[in-house]
Amino acid sequence: MAVSVRVACCQIAPDVLEPERSAELAAEALAAAVAAGAQVVVLPELATCGYVFTSVEEAHAAALGASEMAAAWAEVAARGDAIVVGGFCELAPDGRLFNSSALVDRDGLRAVYRKLHLWGEEPRWFSAGEEPAPVVDTRHGRIGLAICYDIEFPELTRGLALGGADLLALPANWPRDPRAILQSLAATTAYLSRVYVAVCDRCGTERGLEFEGGSVIAGPDGELRAGPVRDRGVETLFAECDVSEARRKRNGEHNDVFADRRPGYYEPSLTARDRAAQPAR
């Protein structure tokens, strides 16, 4: 039985110099998407504060506790019984900062994922996550959480799919890239595991860094169901996603992309580089 879920990606342009205004932009885009009938809304990476920090102190000033951040999103989500997935700079109880994504519904905070694979200068401000990326069972399907650079690690995205995810929700801050690979990553990831993939990128330029503005929503067949935004600017993408389609893993009359796996043969022998990275015993 088809179960259609309306998914939205809100491509906005936060500014690290105006964190309060950035949080307002995220809230305004979320409210408009929910008013337009979106049941799952994805916001960009670090949507509430911008990306290009120049000091730990600046990042700390923009950081929020997870519960504090989620409260405003939950109020908006409740207007349409929606699910919100969005990125924020998280101040953990122990004082560390994380590049995090939160899943919020009408009842509040459901899950926080801390980015495992940090990109570029992110390790200067953020600690790397220490827990696996989660799959959250929601009233609008099972949603797997990841952030930006994580999509380049197929072990993580396939793990979410094997964990039962119907949709992978990836807030992103893709730097401008003349190659066409970025949108292809979403489509390929969706196709290989027969899931939906919603990448919500940001747009604009921040402290001289231009962003891709490459939000897309890809279906289990590898086709783009929405995006990319033609002028790479501010826009919200919508796609109707049949959850039941993501739960059918057949690949032709005789094949199934999960049942045909032979994981016992996939464990590689350790390379010299891998051995060097192993802790001493």
Order of alpha helices (4+ residues) and beta strands (2+ residues): beta-alpha-beta-alpha-alpha-beta-beta-beta-beta-beta-alpha-beta-alpha-beta-beta-beta-beta-beta-beta-alpha-alpha
